[in-house]
Amino acid sequence: MMRINPVIACSVVIVALASAGGAMAQNRPAIPAGAAAATNASTPVIAERADQLFKEVGAYIGSAQQFTFHADVTFDHVLPSGQKLQFSAAEDVVLQRPGRLYIEWNGDLGARQFWYDGKTITLYDPATPFYASAAAPPKIDSMLDQLVPKLDFAPPLADFLYSDPYKSVRGNIQYGFDLGQNT
């Protein structure tokens, strides 16, 4: 089993936060010194070092044949009035390429369990109790590509489960910078 280095995880979190849209775009922090200024509002502002770090993290995660991780997730829901509600959740992920994935999500908005065995995806909601299954392609990348358009569903942090996380996320990043290392 592969363990993800805390420095790499920190870099992933920074880039993941930078790629969040919607409410995050409304509250952009000041761009640190060293980051290039945008020529217009739609041009992404990504420091070269941040982009390079994320490229390296993506190659590291994408090369792993199997890994597990735990994520503590905090996110905001912005009401039409502009007020923010903050929610939190915990997610546990077990991935084995090419076609095995298990995700368990427990949070303020409920719990879900997700299984993928290379043939079928299954989603379970223990509170209802409700589950649904559907046929799926044999590889994780293809399965993830199919989930959103066909079922209008994507597991949280799914971009990091692709064999090339950098490619799956890079086009959505609005801004990014390197804050240095921390444990």
N, C-alpha and C positions, 0 to 999 in steps of 0.2 A: 504494500500500500504506500502511496505517495503522501507525504505530509507537506502542506504548503507553508513556506517560510513566512514569518510575520512581516518582514520587509516587503516581500512580494504581495502579500495580502493587503498591506497598507496601500501599495501602488494601485492595486486593483480597485480598492475602495475609492481612492481619489479619482480614478478614471471613471468608475461607475457613477459616482456622484456628478462628475462633469458631464456625463452623457444623459443625465435625467432631463426630461423636457418639462413643458407645462409650467408648473409653479416655480421650478428652479430658474427658468428663463426670466421670470418676473423679478427675481431677487438676486441677480448676479453680484458676486463680491467684486471688489476692486481687483483689477488684474495686477499681479505682483510685478515688480521690476524684472526685466529680462524677458517677459512675455511680449510678443509682437502685438502691436495695436491692430485692431480690425479696420479694414478699409470701409466696411459698411456693416450694418446690423446683421446681415445674413451670413457673413464670412466667419467661419469658425476661428477661434483664437486658441491655438494649441502650442505651448512651448515645445521646442524641439526635444528637450530632455524628457519631458513627460510623454511625448509620442514614442520616443525610443524605449523608455522603460515599459510602456504598455505593450509595445511590439515584443519585447523580451518576455514579459509575463505571459502574453498570448501564446508564444512559441513553447514556453515551459508547460503551461497547462494543456495545450493542444497535443503535446507529445506524450502525455501520460496515458497509458492504457487503462489505468484504474486510479481512482482517488476518492476520498471522502472529505467533506468539510461541514462545519457548522457555521451559520451566519446569524448574528443578531441584527435584525433589520428595524430601522426606524424610518417612517415616512410620513409626509404631510398630505392632508387632503384640504385643498383650498375651497372654501365655500364661496358662493356667488358674491357674498358681502365682502370678500377679501380676508375674512378670518380664517385661521388655520387650525385644523384638528390634527394632532399628532397621534399616530398609531405605532405599535411595535409588534414584532413577531420574531420567532426563532425558526430557522430552517435547517434541516439536516439533509445532506445529499450524499448518495452513494452512486458512483458511476463506474461502469466497466465497459470499455469499447470492444466490439463495435455496437452492441445492442442491448445493454442492460442499464437501467436507471431506476432509482428509488428516491423519492422526495417526500419528506414529512414537514409540514408547515403548521405551526401553532401560533396564534396571535390574537390580538384584540378583536379582529373581524372574523374569527373562526379558525377551524382546523381543516386541513385537507391532507390526503395521502395520494401519491401518484406513483404508479408502477409502469414500467415499460420493459418488455422481455424480448424485444427484437421482432415480435409479431403483433403484439396487442398493447394498447395503452389502456390503463384503468385509472379512474379518478374516484376517490371515495371521500364523502363528507360524513364524518361520524355523528354530527349533531342532528342530521335529518332522519335517520340514516339513509343515505342515497349513494349509489355508485353507478358508474357508466363505463362501458368498454367499447373500444372501436379498433378495427384493424389498423395496423401501422406498418410503414416501411421497415426494412431490416437494419438500418443504420440510424444512429442518434441524430446526426445532422439532418437527414431526410425527414425523420419523424418530427423534429422541432420545426422545420420549414412547413410541414403540413398542419401542425397544431393550430397556429394562429388563423390562417385563412379558412380552414375547414371547420374547426371547433370554436373559434374565437376564444382561445385559451393559450396562455404561455406560462410555464412554471416560473416563479420568481427567480431572478438571476440566471435565466436560461441562456443568455448570451455567452456566459462563461462555460457552458457545457459543449459548445461546438468544438470541432477539431481545429478550427482557426478562430479563436475568440476575438483577436484583433480585427479580422476582416468583418466579423458579424457586428461589431460595435463601432468601429472607426467612423463610418458614415453618419452616425447619430451624435457624435461628440460636438458640443457647442463651444466648450472652452475647457482647457486643461493646463495644469502647471504642476511642477515638482516642488513639494514642500520639504523635501529632504527625508532622511531616514528617521524612524522612530520605532520603538518596540512596544 
